[in-house]
Amino acid sequence: MSESMASPCIPAATQEKPFNVSVEAFRLALQVEVDEHVRAIASLRIRMNTVIPVARLPSEILSHIFTVYAAMMKNYYVYTQWHRGPPHYNWIDVTHVCHHWREVALADPRLWADILVAYGQAERVEELLNRSKRANLRVKIDTSAYKWHPTLQRIAREADRIETLHVIYDDPEKLSVFEEHLSSRLPVLRSLTLKCLYHRQTRLLIPLATLATSCLQALDISVYCIDWASIALPQTLVSLQIEEVCRNGLLESSASDIAYAIGKLQALETFRLHSAIEWRPQADTVFPTPATTYVLPRIQSFTLEGSFLQNMLLFDHFTLPPSCRILLDFLDARIREHELTTILSRSLSVKLNAQTVDDDRRPITKLEVDPHHLRLYRTSNSFTISAEPDVLVIIRSSPLFQNDISFRKLLPHLPLGSVETLALFSMPYLPSAWPCTLQAVPNVQNLILGGTDLELYDVCDILGSGRAVLADSSPQANFLLPLLSHLSLRCIRFKDSDKDSDDFEAVETLQTIIRLRGEQGSKLGKMDVEQCFNMYEADIGRLREVVDVDWDNYVEFEEADTKDEDSDADNSEGSNFTDRPFAPFETLSDLDFE
């Protein structure tokens, strides 16, 4: 029994208490011995840490790793961390790993130069300022509480080393303590963000006219209204984003004023303007042609968000290079047809034609349309085989694509002759409008049709449209999309419901059209069928008699009453179809330029 109770490390004989020593004294002696072993183990671990790979890294590399980690952790929100303070400072945990890491972190002022004035303790920010020494500061201010006033004064006095300044405020008067002590000379300032939460405010916290900086590259302003006629923007700007809420005609600016201010920024690469002009012309107003246009030679991303007429009036003032990505976001609830024909199609055609004749010859190769977007892509400048095409133009407007207006008044007037891939998602087939667009894209080789708004009969109509028959009854090859070789169907209804399982009329019609297209030199070589409804393997078998079909073996039937409800809701062209279920597609990308 005594052997089973003995320590596995020390023989039982050595664990006996000497006969002339008390129990308490023996326990204390053992504790001393334990402490000695603990210290020895700690010493061994310290020595062991000196030979592991991470310990052999030069301090400069380890410090750089900490810098990258700090940047990542700044936006790493985990609910268990809120009690510890803002996640902005979670990176400091690395200084608690070991003495060496702490010494490396304390020796690098850059790690302590990221300043957040929002919540928490002011003393911590003061200590960060001390440890940052003379490193360039990255400052974000999101509070005007009284306890922060001394800290704000200190930051303002060190304006000569502020590299990034992000200020969110509701009233400049509440941050007057910062404004009064801030020097107009900011020699290393590279990024400035001013966001006013109170949209009745007209005054900027930092007047741009008095700002003395030679390094400012990024400017992001969100205010109530800007006097564009007198604004002074630094010529060094590479990125400019302005969100302006203009109401009641206060300080209204003309498109010419805005274009003049922007046109002087020859280094500009990214431009975003939200709701800048309050111009409401009458219905019979003639859309003016700009007297002066401006060239932005380095612009890569050009975004306008606002009403249709406001966007287009400003858009016409600029000449953009072929490499520029354009996003036009129309916030109107309704766009009139004559505006599309006389304004949008004209302006886009001019821009796109200018891009196709430039030295950068990368034509438009892909067109995507869904209920809310129109996207134009061009050939990628990447040399990789799997390179995706580059987005060229995005038009975002629900009223523009929820009826036939875009198919009749916009797309047929754009230079789309080089388009090879046409993708139409969740768009109801409109026999009176679609042929106008299909005639404008004669070189399409890949056609992607998706959404429960389309049925197989619609596909038959699209592939068979335009075929003429001569008087001698010999068919003439006059199909729309004559070069089509690859067809993709996604979430298309093959039949009305499972009650029509023996009805192959639509499939046989498609068979006939595919066979006839092949006989007339418009052979369809491949068809993809993905997640389509109300179909059996027998339907695919019939199609495989005339074309190579790649099917995902997906079988799902809708109930008859569900289809009847959809039919009742869609009894006319251009009806509201946006509430119907629709599976997302990998091809459809959500691109936003920020």
Secondary structure, 3 states (H helix, E strand, C coil): CHHHHCCCCCCHHHHCCCCCCCHHHHHHHHHHHHHHHHHHHHHHHHHHHCCCHHHHCCHHHHHHHHHHHHHHHCCCCCHHHHHHCCHHHHHHHHHHCCHHHHHHHHCCHHHHCEEEECCCCHHHHHHHHHHHCCCCEEEEECCCCHHHHHHHHHHHHCHHHEEEEEEEECCHHHHHHHHHHCCCECCCCCEEEEEECCCCCCCCCCCHHHCECCCCCEEEEEECCCCCCCCCCCCCCCEEEEEECCCCCCCCCCHHHHHHHHHCCCCCCEEEEECCCCCCCCCCCCCCCCCCCEECCCCCEEEEEECHHHHHHHHCCEECCCCCEEEEEECCCCCCHHHHHHHHHHHHHHHHHHHHCCCCCCCEEEEEECCCEEEEEECCCCCCCCCCCEEEEEEECHHHHCCCHHHHHHHHHCCCCCCCEEEEECCCCCCCCHHHHHHCCCCCCEEEEECCCCEHHHHHHHHHCCCEECCCCCEECCCCCCCCCEEEEECCECCCCHHHCCCCHHHHHHHHHHHHHHHCCCCCCEEEEECCECCCHHHHHHHCCCCEEEECCCCCCCCHHHHHHHHHHCCCCCCCCCCCCCCCCCCCCCCCCC
